[in-house]
């Protein structure tokens, strides 16, 4: 599993959240858990108010939106099959995470 790999969501909300993207550094590959961010179907959202914080991607012809407020750690055994990679969009994902944790806005 590489950083920015997309996996199927095996959880109970997989209709609304079909995928998750791994975001943790490969420095922590020896751990049995991965930090992931849900990729929510765009059709389930009213609107994307802050595109920098919630970038949109297309996975298997489905538009999905990164949802950093739902970041979570999961056991590797609970990750579904590898689907794709968002490595080319890695900076967008890091920018969204930065927006979540930055102290620039008080």
Secondary structure, DSSP 4 states (H G I P E B T S, - for coil): --TTEEEEE-STTTTT--EEEE-S-GGGTTSSEEEEEEEEEGGGSS--S-TTTS-EEEETTEEEEE-GGG-EEEEGGGEEEEEEE-GGGHHHHHHHHHHHH--TT-
